[in-house]
Amino acid sequence: MEHFKINEEKAESLMMNSGNSIDLSRLKFEFKMVPQEEDIDLEPYFKASLLFLLGEVIVPNNINSFSPMYLPLLGFNVVNHYAWGAAMLANMKESLEKVKKVGKFTSLCCFSYALTVFALKRFPCLRKRCGSSPLYSLPSGFPLILGWIEVLCKPNKATKNVKSVRYYKKKLQDMEEKDVRP
């Protein structure tokens, strides 16, 4: 209530049934439109947006919710002092470890788009899947993500003959150091 400057009823409507985490879908719905008034307090919308990004991109989980305990850390004056990339990488590493340990658990709960871009940038043999040659010039403009979206979303002539996961797994296992870009 304090951080979003809302009443108790509205705060309760944002909470998951368990009552200890915020439903990110409800949060997005509630704070997606910023009123156009001149003297509106933007901090609740700022915090809601950051909490949504934390729960959906930086450290996502399988239940589409996020703990409200992080709200005090999302103020205008402190948010730029955190290592958001490090948090995302730590979450990614933990998610990969869970997939590796559990075996049958095949769902990554992390920003897998970053893993895709990393693999395409470092392992030229994987770029063939996108219909690009291994020597394909990599996106370099700002923002970088837009260039990668273009590469990943363009129509692919090879989609009729899509390689299996087994094929790519073998390609990765057979790679030598010279096959990896610095």
SEKOLTI-564294 format. One record per residue (C-alpha): residue number from 1; x, y, z. Coordinates in nm, 3 decimals, always signed. Layout:
<r nr="NUM" xx="X" yy="Y" zz="Z"/>
...
//
This chain:
<r nr="1" xx="+0.000" yy="+0.000" zz="+0.000"/>
<r nr="2" xx="+0.277" yy="+0.239" zz="+0.097"/>
<r nr="3" xx="+0.497" yy="+0.183" zz="-0.211"/>
<r nr="4" xx="+0.219" yy="+0.184" zz="-0.470"/>
<r nr="5" xx="+0.014" yy="+0.446" zz="-0.283"/>
<r nr="6" xx="-0.304" yy="+0.240" zz="-0.308"/>
<r nr="7" xx="-0.574" yy="+0.142" zz="-0.060"/>
<r nr="8" xx="-0.588" yy="-0.191" zz="+0.123"/>
<r nr="9" xx="-0.852" yy="-0.340" zz="-0.107"/>
<r nr="10" xx="-0.649" yy="-0.265" zz="-0.420"/>
<r nr="11" xx="-0.331" yy="-0.396" zz="-0.252"/>
<r nr="12" xx="-0.504" yy="-0.723" zz="-0.166"/>
<r nr="13" xx="-0.626" yy="-0.757" zz="-0.524"/>
<r nr="14" xx="-0.263" yy="-0.749" zz="-0.644"/>
<r nr="15" xx="-0.161" yy="-1.036" zz="-0.417"/>
<r nr="16" xx="-0.158" yy="-1.402" zz="-0.520"/>
<r nr="17" xx="-0.391" yy="-1.638" zz="-0.337"/>
<r nr="18" xx="-0.112" yy="-1.735" zz="-0.099"/>
<r nr="19" xx="-0.088" yy="-1.370" zz="+0.004"/>
<r nr="20" xx="+0.291" yy="-1.346" zz="+0.007"/>
<r nr="21" xx="+0.366" yy="-1.243" zz="-0.352"/>
<r nr="22" xx="+0.236" yy="-0.996" zz="-0.608"/>
<r nr="23" xx="+0.063" yy="-1.131" zz="-0.918"/>
<r nr="24" xx="+0.260" yy="-0.975" zz="-1.205"/>
<r nr="25" xx="-0.032" yy="-0.989" zz="-1.450"/>
<r nr="26" xx="-0.253" yy="-0.794" zz="-1.210"/>
<r nr="27" xx="+0.030" yy="-0.551" zz="-1.140"/>
<r nr="28" xx="+0.074" yy="-0.485" zz="-1.511"/>
<r nr="29" xx="-0.300" yy="-0.434" zz="-1.558"/>
<r nr="30" xx="-0.324" yy="-0.197" zz="-1.263"/>
<r nr="31" xx="-0.023" yy="+0.021" zz="-1.352"/>
<r nr="32" xx="+0.000" yy="+0.004" zz="-1.730"/>
<r nr="33" xx="-0.160" yy="+0.344" zz="-1.790"/>
<r nr="34" xx="+0.001" yy="+0.646" zz="-1.626"/>
<r nr="35" xx="-0.256" yy="+0.923" zz="-1.571"/>
<r nr="36" xx="-0.186" yy="+1.238" zz="-1.771"/>
<r nr="37" xx="-0.231" yy="+1.473" zz="-1.474"/>
<r nr="38" xx="+0.044" yy="+1.730" zz="-1.421"/>
<r nr="39" xx="+0.124" yy="+1.668" zz="-1.055"/>
<r nr="40" xx="+0.093" yy="+1.290" zz="-1.051"/>
<r nr="41" xx="+0.337" yy="+1.098" zz="-0.832"/>
<r nr="42" xx="+0.525" yy="+0.878" zz="-1.078"/>
<r nr="43" xx="+0.714" yy="+0.672" zz="-0.820"/>
<r nr="44" xx="+0.439" yy="+0.406" zz="-0.779"/>
<r nr="45" xx="+0.434" yy="+0.354" zz="-1.158"/>
<r nr="46" xx="+0.813" yy="+0.347" zz="-1.164"/>
<r nr="47" xx="+0.825" yy="+0.084" zz="-0.887"/>
<r nr="48" xx="+0.548" yy="-0.122" zz="-1.049"/>
<r nr="49" xx="+0.734" yy="-0.121" zz="-1.382"/>
<r nr="50" xx="+1.062" yy="-0.221" zz="-1.220"/>
<r nr="51" xx="+0.900" yy="-0.496" zz="-1.014"/>
<r nr="52" xx="+0.735" yy="-0.628" zz="-1.331"/>
<r nr="53" xx="+1.071" yy="-0.627" zz="-1.515"/>
<r nr="54" xx="+1.238" yy="-0.801" zz="-1.223"/>
<r nr="55" xx="+0.976" yy="-1.073" zz="-1.219"/>
<r nr="56" xx="+0.947" yy="-1.119" zz="-1.595"/>
<r nr="57" xx="+1.299" yy="-1.061" zz="-1.729"/>
<r nr="58" xx="+1.574" yy="-1.030" zz="-1.470"/>
<r nr="59" xx="+1.481" yy="-1.301" zz="-1.218"/>
<r nr="60" xx="+1.162" yy="-1.470" zz="-1.343"/>
<r nr="61" xx="+0.998" yy="-1.766" zz="-1.175"/>
<r nr="62" xx="+0.744" yy="-2.028" zz="-1.281"/>
<r nr="63" xx="+0.448" yy="-1.874" zz="-1.100"/>
<r nr="64" xx="+0.439" yy="-1.525" zz="-1.258"/>
<r nr="65" xx="+0.465" yy="-1.350" zz="-0.924"/>
<r nr="66" xx="+0.723" yy="-1.159" zz="-0.725"/>
<r nr="67" xx="+0.783" yy="-1.084" zz="-0.360"/>
<r nr="68" xx="+0.688" yy="-0.736" zz="-0.239"/>
<r nr="69" xx="+0.994" yy="-0.739" zz="-0.009"/>
<r nr="70" xx="+1.196" yy="-0.585" zz="-0.295"/>
<r nr="71" xx="+0.979" yy="-0.272" zz="-0.320"/>
<r nr="72" xx="+1.187" yy="-0.068" zz="-0.070"/>
<r nr="73" xx="+1.490" yy="-0.127" zz="-0.295"/>
<r nr="74" xx="+1.324" yy="+0.019" zz="-0.605"/>
<r nr="75" xx="+1.318" yy="+0.389" zz="-0.523"/>
<r nr="76" xx="+1.427" yy="+0.660" zz="-0.768"/>
<r nr="77" xx="+1.745" yy="+0.733" zz="-0.574"/>
<r nr="78" xx="+1.881" yy="+0.381" zz="-0.526"/>
<r nr="79" xx="+1.782" yy="+0.175" zz="-0.827"/>
<r nr="80" xx="+2.079" yy="+0.278" zz="-1.043"/>
<r nr="81" xx="+2.326" yy="+0.142" zz="-0.788"/>
<r nr="82" xx="+2.240" yy="-0.226" zz="-0.838"/>
<r nr="83" xx="+2.410" yy="-0.476" zz="-1.067"/>
<r nr="84" xx="+2.099" yy="-0.584" zz="-1.260"/>
<r nr="85" xx="+2.300" yy="-0.781" zz="-1.516"/>
<r nr="86" xx="+2.474" yy="-0.976" zz="-1.240"/>
<r nr="87" xx="+2.136" yy="-1.062" zz="-1.086"/>
<r nr="88" xx="+2.009" yy="-1.184" zz="-1.422"/>
<r nr="89" xx="+2.321" yy="-1.394" zz="-1.481"/>
<r nr="90" xx="+2.302" yy="-1.546" zz="-1.132"/>
<r nr="91" xx="+1.938" yy="-1.638" zz="-1.191"/>
<r nr="92" xx="+2.028" yy="-1.784" zz="-1.531"/>
<r nr="93" xx="+2.307" yy="-1.994" zz="-1.379"/>
<r nr="94" xx="+2.075" yy="-2.125" zz="-1.107"/>
<r nr="95" xx="+1.809" yy="-2.213" zz="-1.364"/>
<r nr="96" xx="+2.060" yy="-2.397" zz="-1.582"/>
<r nr="97" xx="+2.183" yy="-2.590" zz="-1.278"/>
<r nr="98" xx="+1.827" yy="-2.699" zz="-1.195"/>
<r nr="99" xx="+1.773" yy="-2.824" zz="-1.550"/>
<r nr="100" xx="+2.105" yy="-3.007" zz="-1.538"/>
<r nr="101" xx="+2.043" yy="-3.171" zz="-1.198"/>
<r nr="102" xx="+1.679" yy="-3.267" zz="-1.230"/>
<r nr="103" xx="+1.713" yy="-3.419" zz="-1.575"/>
<r nr="104" xx="+1.350" yy="-3.439" zz="-1.679"/>
<r nr="105" xx="+1.292" yy="-3.075" zz="-1.585"/>
<r nr="106" xx="+1.340" yy="-2.900" zz="-1.917"/>
<r nr="107" xx="+1.195" yy="-2.557" zz="-1.848"/>
<r nr="108" xx="+1.443" yy="-2.276" zz="-1.802"/>
<r nr="109" xx="+1.318" yy="-2.005" zz="-1.574"/>
<r nr="110" xx="+1.546" yy="-1.725" zz="-1.687"/>
<r nr="111" xx="+1.592" yy="-1.470" zz="-1.963"/>
<r nr="112" xx="+1.662" yy="-1.737" zz="-2.223"/>
<r nr="113" xx="+1.674" yy="-1.481" zz="-2.503"/>
<r nr="114" xx="+2.011" yy="-1.370" zz="-2.364"/>
<r nr="115" xx="+2.133" yy="-1.732" zz="-2.381"/>
<r nr="116" xx="+2.017" yy="-1.756" zz="-2.742"/>
<r nr="117" xx="+2.201" yy="-1.441" zz="-2.842"/>
<r nr="118" xx="+2.513" yy="-1.557" zz="-2.656"/>
<r nr="119" xx="+2.507" yy="-1.895" zz="-2.835"/>
<r nr="120" xx="+2.451" yy="-1.740" zz="-3.178"/>
<r nr="121" xx="+2.729" yy="-1.488" zz="-3.123"/>
<r nr="122" xx="+2.985" yy="-1.736" zz="-2.990"/>
<r nr="123" xx="+2.902" yy="-2.054" zz="-3.187"/>
<r nr="124" xx="+2.889" yy="-1.986" zz="-3.561"/>
<r nr="125" xx="+2.762" yy="-2.338" zz="-3.640"/>
<r nr="126" xx="+2.434" yy="-2.252" zz="-3.466"/>
<r nr="127" xx="+2.369" yy="-1.954" zz="-3.692"/>
<r nr="128" xx="+2.286" yy="-2.190" zz="-3.976"/>
<r nr="129" xx="+1.955" yy="-2.250" zz="-3.797"/>
<r nr="130" xx="+1.864" yy="-1.888" zz="-3.865"/>
<r nr="131" xx="+1.943" yy="-1.928" zz="-4.233"/>
<r nr="132" xx="+2.270" yy="-1.739" zz="-4.191"/>
<r nr="133" xx="+2.616" yy="-1.847" zz="-4.284"/>
<r nr="134" xx="+2.867" yy="-1.901" zz="-4.003"/>
<r nr="135" xx="+3.048" yy="-1.591" zz="-4.130"/>
<r nr="136" xx="+2.732" yy="-1.382" zz="-4.104"/>
<r nr="137" xx="+2.799" yy="-1.029" zz="-3.981"/>
<r nr="138" xx="+2.662" yy="-0.997" zz="-3.630"/>
<r nr="139" xx="+2.429" yy="-0.717" zz="-3.523"/>
<r nr="140" xx="+2.620" yy="-0.426" zz="-3.377"/>
<r nr="141" xx="+2.384" yy="-0.126" zz="-3.377"/>
<r nr="142" xx="+2.222" yy="+0.027" zz="-3.074"/>
<r nr="143" xx="+2.009" yy="-0.109" zz="-2.918"/>
<r nr="144" xx="+2.171" yy="-0.444" zz="-2.986"/>
<r nr="145" xx="+1.859" yy="-0.643" zz="-2.904"/>
<r nr="146" xx="+1.676" yy="-0.500" zz="-3.208"/>
<r nr="147" xx="+1.943" yy="-0.634" zz="-3.442"/>
<r nr="148" xx="+1.918" yy="-0.979" zz="-3.287"/>
<r nr="149" xx="+1.539" yy="-0.974" zz="-3.308"/>
<r nr="150" xx="+1.574" yy="-0.908" zz="-3.681"/>
<r nr="151" xx="+1.814" yy="-1.204" zz="-3.718"/>
<r nr="152" xx="+1.599" yy="-1.440" zz="-3.512"/>
<r nr="153" xx="+1.262" yy="-1.341" zz="-3.657"/>
<r nr="154" xx="+1.341" yy="-1.316" zz="-4.027"/>
<r nr="155" xx="+1.185" yy="-1.581" zz="-4.254"/>
<r nr="156" xx="+1.410" yy="-1.881" zz="-4.288"/>
<r nr="157" xx="+1.433" yy="-2.084" zz="-4.609"/>
<r nr="158" xx="+1.566" yy="-2.376" zz="-4.409"/>
<r nr="159" xx="+1.261" yy="-2.406" zz="-4.181"/>
<r nr="160" xx="+1.123" yy="-2.684" zz="-4.403"/>
<r nr="161" xx="+1.426" yy="-2.887" zz="-4.314"/>
<r nr="162" xx="+1.473" yy="-2.791" zz="-3.948"/>
<r nr="163" xx="+1.752" yy="-2.976" zz="-3.774"/>
<r nr="164" xx="+1.673" yy="-3.172" zz="-3.462"/>
<r nr="165" xx="+1.789" yy="-3.091" zz="-3.112"/>
<r nr="166" xx="+2.008" yy="-3.398" zz="-3.136"/>
<r nr="167" xx="+2.186" yy="-3.247" zz="-3.440"/>
<r nr="168" xx="+2.269" yy="-2.923" zz="-3.253"/>
<r nr="169" xx="+2.368" yy="-3.108" zz="-2.938"/>
<r nr="170" xx="+2.617" yy="-3.310" zz="-3.143"/>
<r nr="171" xx="+2.745" yy="-2.992" zz="-3.313"/>
<r nr="172" xx="+2.810" yy="-2.833" zz="-2.974"/>
<r nr="173" xx="+2.976" yy="-3.146" zz="-2.835"/>
<r nr="174" xx="+3.204" yy="-3.180" zz="-3.139"/>
<r nr="175" xx="+3.317" yy="-2.817" zz="-3.131"/>
<r nr="176" xx="+3.678" yy="-2.732" zz="-3.082"/>
<r nr="177" xx="+3.822" yy="-2.415" zz="-2.935"/>
<r nr="178" xx="+3.887" yy="-2.273" zz="-3.283"/>
<r nr="179" xx="+3.512" yy="-2.298" zz="-3.357"/>
<r nr="180" xx="+3.421" yy="-2.050" zz="-3.082"/>
<r nr="181" xx="+3.434" yy="-1.676" zz="-3.148"/>
<r nr="182" xx="+3.608" yy="-1.461" zz="-2.886"/>
//
